[in-house]
Amino acid sequence: MNADKKICGLDPSSEYVELASEVLGILSDPTRIRIVLALRQVDELPVGALAEIVGKKPSGVSQHLARMRMARMVTTRQVGTSVLYRLTDEHVLSVVAEAIKQAEHAVANGHLPPHHHSANGDSGQTVE
């Protein structure tokens, strides 16, 4: 029974808790969140394009990408002299998306946040 708990990464005693904390720490920077959201929209982008999207200098974005690459959140592909960045998998986007949804709840002021609005335009409903 004890061995079963080790298999599940969601157990409080999981060996992955410390690593998960590091992932959240890396994602605690607004520029990195913007990078993830930018890469969500397009499959691959070079540093210059990412810098333009997130509103930062390419040198700064490059440093953020290096940290994200070491954490295996992004991967690269060389095309000629350009290096293209992409999300390694969908998991980092899921973490960022859930954080954005939580942020929406924090400012919703008792109303349904945008991610709860239905496709037919219902909005402004009060949360019971």
VOMITOR-416916 format. One record per residue: residue in three letters; x, y, z of N, C-alpha, C in turn. Coordinates in steps of 0.001 Angstrom, whole numbers, plus 500000, padded with zeros to 6 digits. Layout:
# residues N
ALA,X,Y,Z,X,Y,Z,X,Y,Z $
...
This chain:
# residues 128
MET,500839,498808,500000,500000,500000,500000,500878,501248,500000 $
ASN,501955,501250,500742,502850,502397,500794,503494,502655,499434 $
ALA,503791,501603,498702,504392,501742,497381,503421,502419,496410 $
ASP,502104,502169,496589,501107,502792,495730,501134,504307,495856 $
LYS,501364,504823,497051,501399,506264,497265,502559,506906,496507 $
LYS,503686,506223,496423,504855,506766,495728,504608,506900,494226 $
ILE,503727,506064,493679,503439,506103,492253,502689,507382,491896 $
CYS,501804,507831,492748,500990,509009,492484,501756,510278,492831 $
GLY,501986,511109,491828,502686,512364,492051,501864,513383,492810 $
LEU,500557,513147,492949,499693,514099,493636,499574,513841,495132 $
ASP,500282,512866,495638,500289,512581,497066,501164,513622,497772 $
PRO,500759,514112,498957,501586,515100,499664,503021,514648,499924 $
SER,503245,513363,500014,504598,512873,500267,505354,512545,498976 $
SER,504805,512939,497843,505420,512635,496552,506826,513209,496442 $
GLU,507664,512465,495769,509028,512913,495517,509066,514086,494537 $
TYR,507945,514406,493896,507895,515462,492894,507501,516834,493458 $
VAL,507154,516910,494721,506692,518174,495307,507753,519264,495182 $
GLU,508992,518958,495496,510059,519966,495424,510286,520417,493979 $
LEU,510261,519472,493048,510422,519833,491644,509246,520675,491149 $
ALA,508053,520355,491611,506875,521144,491238,507016,522576,491752 $
SER,507576,522731,492936,507818,524055,493481,508785,524840,492609 $
GLU,509804,524174,492097,510754,524830,491188,510067,525254,489894 $
VAL,509188,524412,489363,508440,524752,488148,507610,526008,488391 $
LEU,506896,526039,489514,506076,527209,489825,506940,528451,490018 $
GLY,508102,528277,490597,509019,529395,490769,509473,529966,489439 $
ILE,509794,529109,488506,510212,529569,487183,509070,530294,486481 $
LEU,507866,529812,486674,506705,530424,486035,506170,531636,486802 $
SER,506812,532016,487889,506312,533135,488694,506693,534493,488111 $
ASP,507304,534516,486955,507708,535763,486314,506721,536117,485204 $
PRO,506194,537357,485185,505218,537736,484155,505742,537589,482725 $
THR,507020,537872,482487,507565,537722,481134,507525,536269,480703 $
ARG,507839,535361,481601,507809,533934,481245,506386,533469,480972 $
ILE,505435,533980,481733,504031,533642,481476,503628,534157,480101 $
ARG,504039,535375,479773,503728,535925,478448,504388,535103,477335 $
ILE,505598,534626,477570,506275,533771,476585,505468,532496,476347 $
VAL,505017,531863,477417,504209,530639,477280,502938,530936,476495 $
LEU,502273,532042,476818,501035,532385,476121,501293,532718,474651 $
ALA,502422,533353,474361,502771,533648,472967,503038,532365,472192 $
LEU,503757,531441,472798,504060,530180,472125,502829,529301,471983 $
ARG,501825,529558,472765,500556,528834,472660,499879,529185,471341 $
GLN,500043,530423,470904,499358,530901,469709,500030,530461,468414 $
VAL,501348,530288,468472,502135,529937,467290,503028,528764,467666 $
ASP,503248,527877,466735,504027,526684,467042,505464,527001,467457 $
GLU,506143,527843,466702,507538,528171,466978,507787,529646,466689 $
LEU,508671,530258,467487,509032,531655,467256,510489,531894,467604 $
PRO,511136,532810,466881,512492,533210,467258,512448,534227,468395 $
VAL,513583,534463,469022,513664,535381,470164,513124,536770,469812 $
GLY,513493,537282,468646,513058,538623,468264,511550,538765,468221 $
ALA,510884,537784,467643,509418,537822,467562,508796,537703,468953 $
LEU,509351,536827,469778,508847,536697,471151,509044,538003,471921 $
ALA,510198,538624,471740,510478,539889,472427,509457,540953,472042 $
GLU,509128,541008,470767,508138,541988,470305,506765,541712,470925 $
ILE,506373,540458,470953,505066,540085,471503,504975,540416,472996 $
VAL,506019,540095,473759,505960,540296,475209,506407,541690,475630 $
GLY,506873,542499,474679,507227,543875,474982,508518,544041,475769 $
LYS,509478,543175,475513,510768,543226,476206,511894,543200,475185 $
LYS,513102,543526,475629,514266,543476,474759,514639,542023,474477 $
PRO,515129,541754,473263,515518,540378,472916,516534,539771,473887 $
SER,517473,540557,474382,518477,540007,475305,517831,539507,476596 $
GLY,516848,540233,477099,516143,539805,478308,515303,538568,478069 $
VAL,514607,538551,476933,513780,537390,476582,514659,536164,476398 $
SER,515821,536364,475810,516758,535262,475620,517173,534655,476961 $
GLN,517390,535489,477959,517746,534988,479291,516594,534202,479910 $
HIS,515376,534698,479751,514208,533965,480254,514080,532610,479548 $
LEU,514259,532619,478243,514159,531371,477470,515238,530376,477874 $
ALA,516431,530861,478191,517502,529961,478630,517102,529262,479922 $
ARG,516521,530005,480840,516081,529399,482105,514951,528394,481856 $
MET,514028,528757,480999,512917,527859,480678,513415,526625,479936 $
ARG,514437,526788,479128,515009,525641,478412,515690,524685,479388 $
MET,516425,525234,480364,517066,524375,481370,516031,523597,482165 $
ALA,514856,524183,482351,513775,523510,483075,512950,522612,482149 $
ARG,513351,522531,480890,512688,521701,479877,511250,522119,479611 $
MET,510976,523419,479738,509659,523951,479407,509571,524323,477942 $
VAL,510710,524724,477368,510784,525031,475942,511921,524229,475334 $
THR,511820,524054,474044,512857,523379,473283,513190,524242,472075 $
THR,514301,523971,471439,514730,524786,470310,514943,523938,469070 $
ARG,514924,524665,467945,515241,524057,466653,515952,525123,465843 $
GLN,517079,524766,465281,517865,525707,464485,517443,525626,463023 $
VAL,517181,526789,462439,516866,526900,461019,517789,527973,460455 $
GLY,518824,527551,459769,519827,528490,459284,520517,529151,460461 $
THR,520438,530473,460513,521046,531197,461636,520040,531502,462734 $
SER,518787,531145,462528,517742,531417,463520,517536,530235,464451 $
VAL,517247,530552,465712,516863,529537,466690,515385,529757,466990 $
LEU,514590,528724,466758,513152,528797,467008,512830,528094,468318 $
TYR,511957,528713,469105,511549,528168,470394,510119,527681,470310 $
ARG,509869,526602,471028,508514,526049,471119,508319,525458,472504 $
LEU,507058,525307,472927,506771,524637,474194,507123,523162,474054 $
THR,507743,522604,475077,508134,521195,475042,506915,520289,474973 $
ASP,505892,520617,475745,504641,519865,475749,503536,520779,476261 $
GLU,502350,520237,476429,501187,521044,476816,501108,521338,478314 $
HIS,501943,520705,479115,501784,520818,480565,502073,522214,481109 $
VAL,503114,522862,480617,503421,524201,481109,502287,525163,480748 $
LEU,501689,524986,479585,500547,525814,479205,499367,525560,480134 $
SER,499139,524314,480519,498055,523994,481447,498249,524685,482788 $
VAL,499483,524700,483286,499777,525360,484561,499488,526859,484447 $
VAL,499958,527470,483364,499742,528905,483163,498252,529200,482996 $
ALA,497541,528386,482239,496105,528600,482026,495341,528531,483342 $
GLU,495668,527574,484176,494992,527470,485477,495327,528663,486373 $
ALA,496549,529145,486312,496926,530330,487096,496160,531560,486619 $
ILE,495997,531698,485306,495219,532816,484752,493768,532722,485222 $
LYS,493206,531532,485184,491826,531351,485656,491693,531704,487132 $
GLN,492668,531315,487939,492638,531658,489357,492721,533174,489537 $
ALA,493547,533827,488728,493660,535285,488780,492332,535948,488412 $
GLU,491644,535393,487412,490332,535925,487039,489363,535841,488202 $
HIS,489389,534748,488941,488530,534596,490112,488865,535637,491170 $
ALA,490145,535944,491325,490584,536875,492357,490037,538282,492131 $
VAL,489774,538643,490880,489290,539998,490594,487830,540021,490133 $
ALA,487143,538906,490186,485780,538808,489664,484753,539527,490524 $
ASN,485074,539845,491754,484170,540613,492625,482782,539992,492754 $
GLY,482727,538698,492935,481452,538022,493113,480743,537662,491824 $
HIS,481268,538053,490695,480689,537708,489402,481467,536536,488806 $
LEU,480856,535919,487802,481558,534835,487124,482723,535418,486340 $
PRO,483895,534836,486476,485036,535310,485683,484860,534930,484218 $
PRO,485631,535575,483323,485464,535337,481880,485489,533874,481450 $
HIS,486309,533039,482091,486388,531649,481634,485149,530837,481983 $
HIS,484234,531395,482777,482986,530705,483113,481816,531144,482235 $
HIS,482021,532178,481425,480928,532670,480586,480627,531663,479492 $
SER,479349,531509,479226,478952,530537,478194,479158,531126,476807 $
ALA,479141,530275,475824,479342,530683,474429,478201,531559,473927 $
ASN,477017,531508,474571,475879,532286,474091,475859,533712,474629 $
GLY,476947,534111,475323,477059,535510,475733,476576,535821,477121 $
ASP,476136,534820,477894,475730,535103,479266,476922,535618,480027 $
SER,476785,536736,480667,477879,537268,481460,477331,538052,482629 $
GLY,478211,538326,483550,477822,539119,484692,476998,538388,485726 $
GLN,476901,537087,485601,476140,536333,486585,476867,536338,487912 $
THR,476118,536415,488959,476719,536402,490285,476977,534992,490732 $
VAL,478132,534769,491361,478477,533469,491903,477719,533293,493194 $
GLU,477031,532194,493340,476254,531924,494568,477138,531356,495644 $
